[in-house]
């Protein structure tokens, strides 16, 4: 095998590649694919819930009657029918949108990338939650944003601290390009933004003419509690951009998401998307559109939500039984994730290596959800893709590793 001199390529890279960060979830995919590993890491929808028979019938129908169209290019913004179906999905959360204000994207991740691509110059400040979605971190870092992470609590992002950061930046002659939030069943923290704080964010955006990026992939997956309006629906000043996806309510393999935004912004996003992939998959759109005609998509969401509810309860029960009393965790009312905090002297990145090697169990270390080294004693635990009995076994194995490391620490400290 010919040895490649990696240094020979250094002069070709753009400066911004020095800021690129890997997604911690992507790094774990190879490990969690091993059958012997119980993965509490990946936010993967439950494969047992996929509507296999309906999709088989739908795809056969398309192959027989619309094959040429399905394999052809389509409009950059997506088919009109797809956008109308997206509007139907958003109406389920009492959010009424004009299909003309929708851009279909290649998964929800492309929406995040377009926000970074269109808005961020090197050094521009943006405000996010701390922790934030680990998949957003590489996008924002890749465009060299100055990422300011505001802490979360049980009611979501601390809006008093958001306001304080905005005022500080304004005094320095700066303005955040946007505030990025995940209001419902946060990834990774599992918490939801309270009604009071949603209104506070909308008011702050109106006062200071700021943009809010509302990323809402989990809003339909509520187990309990009162449904809250989207931030987009509360805004009457065109300051909110909404990101959604079919990944959690049909299938991630479709790779279809969407952006809802005012027309002037949508035109820029359209140009940015043209430079990336020309158009969303015509085949995937036709499958989704035919699925909406063939089946009642709400029934599927209800079935999957019931599955996730049981799995969340199984994980909460296992955490209560096996985790040490020094640990704490969130109790989500929906979505995929629980956020656990361990004693400060434990490093979950080191813990992950031990957990995989010794007990064949995986999770997402908390540090990947921050940009400044925080989160070392925190972890994201996903219950969505694992049956209840495996969840209990996985938490039991993980607790064993944690307790062993706590015992080692105490022994070294002479306690």
C-alpha positions as CSV (number, residue, x, y, z in Angstrom):
1,X,0.0,0.0,0.0
2,X,1.4,3.4,-1.0
3,X,2.1,5.7,1.9
4,X,0.4,9.1,1.5
5,X,2.2,12.2,2.8
6,X,-0.7,14.1,4.5
7,X,1.3,17.3,4.9
8,X,1.4,17.8,1.1
9,X,-2.2,18.9,1.2
10,X,-2.0,21.5,4.0
11,X,-1.6,24.4,1.6
12,X,-4.8,23.6,-0.2
13,X,-7.2,23.9,2.7
14,X,-9.4,26.9,3.3
15,X,-8.7,28.7,6.6
16,X,-12.1,27.8,7.9
17,X,-11.3,24.1,7.8
18,X,-9.2,24.7,10.8
19,X,-12.5,25.4,12.7
20,X,-14.3,22.3,11.5
21,X,-15.4,20.0,14.3
22,X,-16.7,16.4,14.0
23,X,-20.2,15.5,15.1
24,X,-19.9,13.4,18.2
25,X,-22.9,11.3,17.1
26,X,-21.4,10.6,13.7
27,X,-18.2,9.5,15.4
28,X,-20.1,7.0,17.4
29,X,-22.0,5.4,14.5
30,X,-19.4,2.7,13.9
31,X,-19.2,1.7,17.5
32,X,-23.0,1.7,18.1
33,X,-23.5,-0.4,14.9
34,X,-21.8,-3.4,16.6
35,X,-24.5,-5.8,17.6
36,X,-23.0,-6.6,21.0
37,X,-23.2,-2.9,22.0
38,X,-26.4,-1.5,23.7
39,X,-26.5,2.0,22.2
40,X,-28.1,4.7,24.3
41,X,-26.3,7.2,22.0
42,X,-28.1,7.6,18.7
43,X,-31.3,9.5,18.3
44,X,-32.7,7.0,15.9
45,X,-36.4,6.5,15.4
46,X,-37.8,3.1,16.3
47,X,-37.4,0.9,13.2
48,X,-40.2,-1.4,14.4
49,X,-42.6,1.5,14.0
50,X,-41.8,2.3,10.3
51,X,-44.9,2.0,8.1
52,X,-43.3,-0.7,6.0
53,X,-46.4,-2.1,4.2
54,X,-47.7,1.4,3.3
55,X,-44.4,2.5,2.0
56,X,-43.9,-0.7,0.0
57,X,-47.3,-0.1,-1.7
58,X,-46.6,3.6,-2.3
59,X,-43.1,3.0,-3.8
60,X,-44.5,0.3,-6.1
61,X,-47.2,2.6,-7.3
62,X,-44.7,5.3,-8.1
63,X,-42.4,2.9,-9.9
64,X,-45.2,1.7,-12.0
65,X,-46.9,5.0,-12.8
66,X,-44.5,7.9,-12.3
67,X,-41.0,6.4,-12.6
68,X,-39.7,9.1,-15.1
69,X,-40.8,12.0,-12.9
70,X,-39.5,10.4,-9.8
71,X,-36.0,10.0,-11.2
72,X,-35.8,13.5,-12.7
73,X,-34.6,16.8,-11.2
74,X,-37.2,19.0,-9.5
75,X,-37.5,22.6,-8.3
76,X,-35.0,23.8,-5.7
77,X,-37.8,24.8,-3.3
78,X,-39.6,21.5,-3.5
79,X,-42.9,20.4,-5.1
80,X,-46.0,22.4,-4.3
81,X,-47.7,19.2,-3.0
82,X,-44.8,18.6,-0.6
83,X,-45.1,22.1,0.7
84,X,-48.9,21.8,1.2
85,X,-48.3,18.6,3.2
86,X,-45.7,20.4,5.3
87,X,-48.3,23.1,6.0
88,X,-50.7,20.3,7.1
89,X,-48.1,19.0,9.5
90,X,-47.5,22.4,11.0
91,X,-51.3,23.0,11.4
92,X,-51.3,20.1,13.8
93,X,-49.4,22.4,16.2
94,X,-51.7,25.2,15.5
95,X,-49.2,26.9,13.3
96,X,-50.6,28.2,10.0
97,X,-48.2,28.9,7.2
98,X,-48.4,29.8,3.6
99,X,-46.9,27.0,1.4
100,X,-45.2,29.7,-0.6
101,X,-43.1,30.5,2.5
102,X,-41.7,27.0,2.7
103,X,-38.4,25.7,1.3
104,X,-38.0,21.9,1.2
105,X,-34.5,20.8,2.4
106,X,-32.4,17.7,2.4
107,X,-33.1,16.8,6.0
108,X,-33.4,19.1,8.9
109,X,-29.6,19.3,9.1
110,X,-29.4,21.2,5.8
111,X,-31.7,23.8,7.3
112,X,-29.1,24.4,10.0
113,X,-26.3,24.5,7.5
114,X,-28.2,27.1,5.4
115,X,-28.7,29.3,8.4
116,X,-24.9,29.3,9.0
117,X,-24.1,29.6,5.3
118,X,-26.4,32.6,4.7
119,X,-26.0,34.6,7.9
120,X,-22.6,34.0,9.5
121,X,-19.4,35.9,8.6
122,X,-16.2,34.8,10.5
123,X,-16.4,36.2,14.0
124,X,-20.1,37.0,14.0
125,X,-21.8,36.3,17.3
126,X,-24.7,33.9,17.6
127,X,-26.6,32.8,20.7
128,X,-27.5,29.2,21.4
129,X,-28.5,27.1,24.4
130,X,-25.8,25.5,26.4
131,X,-25.9,22.6,25.8
132,X,-27.1,22.7,22.3
133,X,-27.8,20.1,19.5
134,X,-24.4,18.4,18.9
135,X,-25.1,18.3,15.1
136,X,-25.4,22.1,15.0
137,X,-22.0,22.7,16.6
138,X,-20.0,21.6,13.5
139,X,-22.1,23.8,11.2
140,X,-21.7,26.9,13.3
141,X,-18.0,26.3,14.0
142,X,-17.4,25.6,10.3
143,X,-18.5,29.1,9.4
144,X,-16.4,30.5,12.3
145,X,-19.2,31.9,14.4
146,X,-18.5,33.4,17.8
147,X,-20.9,31.0,19.6
148,X,-22.3,32.3,22.9
149,X,-24.0,29.5,24.9
150,X,-26.6,30.6,27.4
151,X,-27.5,28.0,30.2
152,X,-30.6,26.0,30.3
153,X,-32.8,25.1,33.2
154,X,-36.0,23.1,33.6
155,X,-37.9,25.8,31.6
156,X,-35.5,26.0,28.7
157,X,-33.0,28.7,27.8
158,X,-32.5,31.4,30.4
159,X,-34.1,34.3,28.6
160,X,-32.9,36.8,31.3
161,X,-29.3,35.8,30.4
162,X,-30.1,35.9,26.6
163,X,-31.2,39.5,27.1
164,X,-28.1,40.3,29.1
165,X,-25.9,38.9,26.4
166,X,-27.7,40.8,23.7
167,X,-27.3,44.1,25.7
168,X,-23.6,43.3,26.2
169,X,-23.1,42.8,22.5
170,X,-25.0,45.9,21.6
171,X,-22.8,48.0,23.9
172,X,-19.8,46.5,22.1
173,X,-21.2,47.6,18.8
174,X,-22.2,44.1,17.8
175,X,-25.4,42.3,17.1
176,X,-26.1,38.6,17.3
177,X,-26.9,37.2,13.8
178,X,-29.5,34.9,15.3
179,X,-30.7,33.1,18.5
180,X,-30.9,29.3,17.8
181,X,-33.3,27.4,20.1
182,X,-34.9,23.9,20.2
183,X,-38.1,24.7,22.2
184,X,-39.7,21.3,22.5
185,X,-38.1,18.2,24.1
186,X,-34.6,19.7,23.6
187,X,-31.8,17.7,22.1
188,X,-29.8,16.9,24.2
189,X,-31.3,18.2,27.4
190,X,-34.9,16.9,27.0
191,X,-36.5,20.1,28.5
192,X,-39.1,22.3,26.9
193,X,-39.2,26.1,26.7
194,X,-41.9,27.5,28.9
195,X,-44.7,29.7,27.5
196,X,-43.4,32.7,29.5
197,X,-40.0,32.4,28.0
198,X,-41.3,31.9,24.4
199,X,-43.1,35.2,24.8
200,X,-40.0,36.8,26.2
201,X,-37.9,35.7,23.3
202,X,-40.4,37.0,20.8
203,X,-40.6,40.3,22.6
204,X,-36.8,40.6,22.7
205,X,-36.6,39.9,19.0
206,X,-39.2,42.5,18.3
207,X,-37.5,45.1,20.5
208,X,-34.0,44.6,19.1
209,X,-34.9,43.3,15.6
210,X,-33.2,40.0,16.1
211,X,-33.7,36.7,14.2
212,X,-34.8,33.5,16.1
213,X,-34.1,30.1,14.6
214,X,-36.7,27.7,15.9
215,X,-35.6,24.1,15.4
216,X,-38.6,21.9,16.1
217,X,-38.0,18.2,15.1
218,X,-39.7,16.7,18.1
219,X,-42.8,18.9,18.7
220,X,-45.2,16.2,17.5
221,X,-43.8,13.6,20.0
222,X,-45.4,14.7,23.2
223,X,-46.2,12.1,25.9
224,X,-47.8,14.3,28.6
225,X,-48.3,17.8,29.6
226,X,-49.9,20.8,27.9
227,X,-49.0,21.5,24.2
228,X,-47.4,24.9,23.8
229,X,-47.5,27.1,20.7
230,X,-44.6,27.3,18.4
231,X,-42.4,30.4,18.7
232,X,-43.2,31.0,15.0
233,X,-46.9,31.2,15.7
234,X,-46.4,33.8,18.5
235,X,-44.4,36.2,16.3
236,X,-46.1,38.9,14.4
237,X,-43.0,40.8,13.3
238,X,-41.4,38.3,10.8
239,X,-38.4,37.6,13.1
240,X,-38.7,33.8,13.4
241,X,-37.4,31.2,11.0
242,X,-38.8,27.7,11.5
243,X,-36.9,24.5,10.8
244,X,-38.8,21.1,10.6
245,X,-38.2,17.6,9.4
246,X,-39.9,14.4,8.4
247,X,-37.2,12.3,10.0
248,X,-39.0,11.9,13.3
249,X,-42.6,11.6,12.0
250,X,-42.1,9.3,8.9
251,X,-38.4,8.2,8.4
252,X,-34.9,9.8,8.5
253,X,-34.1,7.9,5.4
254,X,-36.3,10.2,3.4
255,X,-33.9,13.0,4.1
256,X,-36.6,15.7,3.8
257,X,-36.9,18.7,6.0
258,X,-38.1,22.3,5.6
259,X,-37.6,25.9,6.3
260,X,-40.4,28.4,6.9
261,X,-39.3,32.0,6.5
262,X,-40.3,35.4,5.1
263,X,-40.0,35.7,1.3
264,X,-36.8,37.9,1.1
265,X,-34.9,35.4,3.3
266,X,-36.4,32.4,1.5
267,X,-34.9,33.7,-1.8
268,X,-31.4,33.7,-0.2
269,X,-31.9,30.2,1.2
270,X,-33.0,29.0,-2.2
271,X,-29.7,30.3,-3.7
272,X,-27.7,28.7,-1.0
273,X,-29.5,25.4,-1.5
274,X,-28.9,25.6,-5.3
275,X,-25.1,25.8,-4.6
276,X,-25.3,22.7,-2.3
277,X,-27.6,20.1,-4.0
278,X,-29.7,21.8,-6.7
279,X,-33.0,20.3,-5.4
280,X,-34.4,17.9,-2.7
281,X,-34.9,14.3,-3.8
282,X,-37.9,14.0,-6.2
283,X,-38.3,10.4,-5.4
284,X,-38.5,11.0,-1.6
285,X,-41.0,13.8,-2.1
286,X,-43.2,11.7,-4.2
287,X,-43.1,8.9,-1.6
288,X,-44.0,11.3,1.2
289,X,-46.8,12.9,-0.9
290,X,-48.3,9.5,-1.9
291,X,-48.0,8.4,1.8
292,X,-50.0,11.5,2.8
293,X,-52.7,10.5,0.3
294,X,-52.7,6.8,1.3
295,X,-52.5,6.9,5.0
296,X,-53.5,9.0,8.0
297,X,-50.0,10.2,9.1
298,X,-51.3,11.3,12.5
299,X,-52.0,7.6,13.4
300,X,-48.4,6.7,12.7
301,X,-47.2,9.5,14.9
302,X,-49.5,8.4,17.7
303,X,-48.2,4.9,17.5
304,X,-44.6,5.9,17.6
305,X,-45.2,8.4,20.4
306,X,-46.7,5.6,22.5
307,X,-43.6,3.5,21.9
308,X,-41.3,6.3,23.0
309,X,-43.4,7.0,26.0
310,X,-42.9,3.4,27.3
311,X,-39.2,3.6,26.6
312,X,-38.8,6.9,28.4
313,X,-40.6,5.4,31.4
314,X,-38.3,2.3,31.3
315,X,-35.2,4.5,31.3
316,X,-36.4,6.7,34.1
317,X,-37.2,3.6,36.2
318,X,-33.8,2.1,35.4
319,X,-32.0,5.4,36.3
320,X,-33.8,5.5,39.6
321,X,-32.9,1.9,40.4
322,X,-29.3,1.7,39.2
323,X,-27.7,5.2,39.0
324,X,-25.8,6.5,42.1
325,X,-27.7,9.1,44.2
326,X,-25.0,11.7,43.3
327,X,-26.4,11.7,39.7
328,X,-29.3,13.7,38.4
329,X,-31.3,13.8,35.2
330,X,-34.1,15.5,33.3
331,X,-37.6,14.1,32.9
332,X,-38.7,14.9,29.4
333,X,-42.4,15.2,28.4
334,X,-41.7,14.0,24.9
335,X,-38.9,13.5,22.3
336,X,-36.0,11.1,22.4
337,X,-33.5,12.2,25.2
338,X,-32.6,12.3,28.9
339,X,-29.7,14.5,30.0
340,X,-27.8,13.1,33.0
341,X,-25.3,14.9,35.2
342,X,-22.7,13.1,37.2
343,X,-20.3,14.2,39.9
344,X,-17.9,16.9,38.6
345,X,-14.8,14.8,39.0
346,X,-16.0,12.3,36.3
347,X,-15.3,12.9,32.6
348,X,-17.9,11.2,30.4
349,X,-15.6,11.1,27.4
350,X,-13.2,8.9,29.3
351,X,-16.2,7.1,30.8
352,X,-17.5,6.3,27.3
353,X,-14.4,4.4,26.3
354,X,-14.6,2.3,29.5
355,X,-18.3,1.7,29.0
356,X,-17.9,0.5,25.4
357,X,-14.8,-1.6,26.2
358,X,-15.9,-3.1,29.5
359,X,-19.7,-3.2,29.4
360,X,-20.6,-2.9,25.7
361,X,-22.9,0.2,26.3
362,X,-22.7,3.6,24.6
363,X,-24.0,7.1,25.1
364,X,-23.1,10.6,23.9
365,X,-20.6,12.5,26.1
366,X,-21.9,16.0,27.1
367,X,-18.8,17.9,26.0
368,X,-19.9,17.6,22.3
369,X,-22.9,19.8,23.0
370,X,-20.7,22.7,24.1
371,X,-18.0,24.7,22.4
372,X,-16.0,25.8,25.4
373,X,-15.2,22.5,27.2
374,X,-18.2,22.5,29.5
375,X,-20.3,19.3,29.9
376,X,-17.5,17.0,30.8
377,X,-19.5,15.4,33.6
378,X,-22.8,15.2,31.6
379,X,-24.2,12.7,29.1
380,X,-27.1,12.3,26.6
381,X,-29.1,9.1,26.9
382,X,-31.4,8.2,24.1
383,X,-34.3,5.8,24.7
384,X,-35.9,6.0,21.3
385,X,-34.2,3.2,19.5
386,X,-33.9,0.5,22.2
387,X,-36.6,-1.9,23.6
388,X,-37.4,-1.6,27.2
389,X,-35.6,-4.7,28.4
390,X,-32.4,-3.5,26.6
391,X,-32.8,0.0,28.1
392,X,-32.8,-1.5,31.6
393,X,-29.8,-3.7,30.9
394,X,-27.9,-0.8,29.3
395,X,-28.5,1.6,32.2
396,X,-27.5,-1.2,34.6
397,X,-24.2,-1.8,32.7
398,X,-23.5,2.0,32.5
399,X,-24.2,2.4,36.2
400,X,-21.7,-0.3,37.0
401,X,-19.0,1.7,35.1
402,X,-19.9,4.9,36.8
403,X,-19.9,3.4,40.3
404,X,-16.5,1.8,39.7
405,X,-15.0,5.1,38.6
406,X,-16.5,6.8,41.6
407,X,-15.0,4.2,43.9
408,X,-11.6,4.6,42.2
409,X,-11.8,8.3,42.7
410,X,-12.6,7.9,46.4
411,X,-9.8,5.4,46.9
412,X,-7.3,7.7,45.3
413,X,-8.5,10.6,47.5
414,X,-8.1,8.3,50.5
415,X,-11.8,8.5,51.4
